[in-house]
Amino acid sequence: MEINTYTKRFSSPLYLESGRILEPYEIAYETYGTPNADKSNVILICHALSGSHHVAGTYEGERKPGWWDGLIGDGKAIDTTKFYVISTNVIGSCFGSTGPMSPNYPSEAPYRLKFPVVTIKDMVRAQMQLLSHLGIYHLKAIVGGSMGGMQALQFAVDYPNLADHVISLASTYATRPWTIAFNKVAMEAIRRDPRFMDGNYEKDAFKEEGLDGLAIGRIAGHISYLSPESMDAKFGRNYVSNDGLFELFGRYEVERYMEYNTSNFSKYFDPLSYLYIIKAINTFNLSRGYDSLYEAILRIKANVHLISFSSDYLFFPGEMEHIARMMERNGQRYTYTEIDSNYGHDAFLVELEKFDFLIKKNLEED
Amino acid sequence: MEINTYTKRFSSPLYLESGRILEPYEIAYETYGTPNADKSNVILICHALSGSHHVAGTYEGERKPGWWDGLIGDGKAIDTTKFYVISTNVIGSCFGSTGPMSPNYPSEAPYRLKFPVVTIKDMVRAQMQLLSHLGIYHLKAIVGGSMGGMQALQFAVDYPNLADHVISLASTYATRPWTIAFNKVAMEAIRRDPRFMDGNYEKDAFKEEGLDGLAIGRIAGHISYLSPESMDAKFGRNYVSNDGLFELFGRYEVERYMEYNTSNFSKYFDPLSYLYIIKAINTFNLSRGYDSLYEAILRIKANVHLISFSSDYLFFPGEMEHIARMMERNGQRYTYTEIDSNYGHDAFLVELEKFDFLIKKNLEED
């Protein structure tokens, strides 16, 4: 499978939902496979909060493959011998697309907190610009989980003629206060960390010693990505060491996991980007800009495939089901599958074998 | 109803589960009503993480009554015209009983991080000392919710002949990694807050400006006390102000709630006490010291009343049900009730009308 990584710079303005303008802006993206002559085999993948455009394959010299590598590749469910897969980095991110640490043109200085609030709708609009630039006006499918699933649904509503199939996993129609509250931990922990300095930190300030605020916020995030059942199975009540029980800071396995993962994360993920992306998640509401959720969903022409996970404690199955019920009433084309899983929200990233065949099947249909 | 508040100082050692000794130690407690001649009308109330011995009535000059005032008082479910109610402050707390900011005898300096880890078993043992001191060797009932419910169950297992009834609400038989993970947010946020200074802060350092770390940890706590449904009902997706949507730090109602409650809390609750009490919650395991959970529960002679709440996302109904099933198999006396509620874990504090009649009925039995 051929991987190509690009960055496209746009000099035209991107009109944001807030009324503000992003200009110029860049979009980092990656492609796998080859487009056919009439470009009828293009699939767009949308990433989640901590993801990037590096969705499949392994970069030279690296060990870790892209975040959905199990799903995308030659002969895999999203088969790169058949499909031309494009994955873009969302605006606001810190992995190549324009974000809060990008230069605030015409100055060379980063935007920092002057970066405009971007929404899921804006992320989608930016991707539309890229598709136009690439001369792609029709997609076989758009696929994404969590925040990626929000983007997929937003595409389906805002651009009804774009895609044959829209596959949204572990997502929702509008972010509920429950999720906003989890994000609030990160928002406050980052803001109040003295080393955050109102966003005026040096570019690589946290490379060696990650920002505590981000690590702490990320612990709350990890709770919402797992489930009580998955934690029982993964960690139980085991201690890291025997003296864990009677030492105040003696750690349970679950605590070590949280420390290790979040401390690593806080070294490479930009805290300003984190703030802007969770804000985009918080403000996600498919009905915004339309008279109602019903009116928004009624616009959809794609065949929508909704996949939820029974133990998802971040976006509960009922939220996806709510969309399914509306589409059912409208006589729209859709499928809804609740996957039985103990892995919580993370299931869309780790239990691929439970749904990859569904995606494969969806893509075989017209 | 007469309220009396006392502090009893013990000069004898309290032997802790860790093998360490607390000596001397003090227990703050409050009583309501009057003991009858043979002291057969005594009810012990155990408090939760953020609670204190001030469970009922209103102090002179204050507006806010005790935390279970709706349940306890003259003519209420726990009727203080009939019962003599005692409520103690747990060791480790910051409301009068010996805790990490108490003098590390014979020095005058506070223990701070030298305070020994205390467990639910230790909290219960300390309360047994107080009961002995008061000449009370038998209780009509022990009642508590959340961490208070853990204490109630621990009493039932460790001191089988003590109480006629043990009423445990919104609790568990052993704290699961899910809850430990929520507590981990607070543990890391407090530890890493520069103003925490490894516990070497001045006694009233956070009176004016609360400790951020505690406030942040408490946001995670509040998530676990509520439920997605209660948040939907309470906050919806409303903004505090109209510009909330497109301002990075523009707040949803749920965010204002989190900020307001946690900032207040961080001004009056001692962060070291918070660390020690969440450690006690983390280490709670009814089976510790016994061969198995089965063996522990088999010891119980009291009539145990287990009350869970359908939307409790901290201690799930299944956890209480697990105890009930064991008692059922053993032919022990118990009742189990799952209250249908949207209020989440907090239901044991706010939806009193859904279970106060159950408690009243329990107390009318022998």
Boltz contact constraints between the chains, C-beta under 6 A:
constraints:
  - contact:
      token1: [A, 18]
      token2: [B, 246]
      max_distance: 6.0
  - contact:
      token1: [A, 117]
      token2: [B, 246]
      max_distance: 6.0
  - contact:
      token1: [A, 117]
      token2: [B, 248]
      max_distance: 6.0
  - contact:
      token1: [A, 176]
      token2: [B, 228]
      max_distance: 6.0
  - contact:
      token1: [A, 177]
      token2: [B, 231]
      max_distance: 6.0
  - contact:
      token1: [A, 177]
      token2: [B, 235]
      max_distance: 6.0
  - contact:
      token1: [A, 177]
      token2: [B, 254]
      max_distance: 6.0
  - contact:
      token1: [A, 178]
      token2: [B, 228]
      max_distance: 6.0
  - contact:
      token1: [A, 178]
      token2: [B, 231]
      max_distance: 6.0
  - contact:
      token1: [A, 180]
      token2: [B, 252]
      max_distance: 6.0
  - contact:
      token1: [A, 180]
      token2: [B, 254]
      max_distance: 6.0
  - contact:
      token1: [A, 181]
      token2: [B, 223]
      max_distance: 6.0
  - contact:
      token1: [A, 181]
      token2: [B, 254]
      max_distance: 6.0
  - contact:
      token1: [A, 184]
      token2: [B, 219]
      max_distance: 6.0
  - contact:
      token1: [A, 184]
      token2: [B, 255]
      max_distance: 6.0
  - contact:
      token1: [A, 184]
      token2: [B, 258]
      max_distance: 6.0
  - contact:
      token1: [A, 185]
      token2: [B, 219]
      max_distance: 6.0
  - contact:
      token1: [A, 185]
      token2: [B, 220]
      max_distance: 6.0
  - contact:
      token1: [A, 188]
      token2: [B, 216]
      max_distance: 6.0
  - contact:
      token1: [A, 189]
      token2: [B, 216]
      max_distance: 6.0
  - contact:
      token1: [A, 192]
      token2: [B, 212]
      max_distance: 6.0
  - contact:
      token1: [A, 212]
      token2: [B, 192]
      max_distance: 6.0
  - contact:
      token1: [A, 216]
      token2: [B, 188]
      max_distance: 6.0
  - contact:
      token1: [A, 216]
      token2: [B, 189]
      max_distance: 6.0
  - contact:
      token1: [A, 219]
      token2: [B, 184]
      max_distance: 6.0
  - contact:
      token1: [A, 219]
      token2: [B, 185]
      max_distance: 6.0
  - contact:
      token1: [A, 220]
      token2: [B, 185]
      max_distance: 6.0
  - contact:
      token1: [A, 220]
      token2: [B, 220]
      max_distance: 6.0
  - contact:
      token1: [A, 223]
      token2: [B, 181]
      max_distance: 6.0
  - contact:
      token1: [A, 228]
      token2: [B, 176]
      max_distance: 6.0
  - contact:
      token1: [A, 228]
      token2: [B, 178]
      max_distance: 6.0
  - contact:
      token1: [A, 231]
      token2: [B, 177]
      max_distance: 6.0
  - contact:
      token1: [A, 231]
      token2: [B, 178]
      max_distance: 6.0
  - contact:
      token1: [A, 235]
      token2: [B, 177]
      max_distance: 6.0
  - contact:
      token1: [A, 245]
      token2: [B, 283]
      max_distance: 6.0
  - contact:
      token1: [A, 246]
      token2: [B, 18]
      max_distance: 6.0
  - contact:
      token1: [A, 246]
      token2: [B, 117]
      max_distance: 6.0
  - contact:
      token1: [A, 248]
      token2: [B, 117]
      max_distance: 6.0
  - contact:
      token1: [A, 248]
      token2: [B, 279]
      max_distance: 6.0
  - contact:
      token1: [A, 252]
      token2: [B, 180]
      max_distance: 6.0
  - contact:
      token1: [A, 254]
      token2: [B, 177]
      max_distance: 6.0
  - contact:
      token1: [A, 254]
      token2: [B, 180]
      max_distance: 6.0
  - contact:
      token1: [A, 254]
      token2: [B, 181]
      max_distance: 6.0
  - contact:
      token1: [A, 255]
      token2: [B, 184]
      max_distance: 6.0
  - contact:
      token1: [A, 258]
      token2: [B, 184]
      max_distance: 6.0
  - contact:
      token1: [A, 279]
      token2: [B, 248]
      max_distance: 6.0
  - contact:
      token1: [A, 283]
      token2: [B, 245]
      max_distance: 6.0
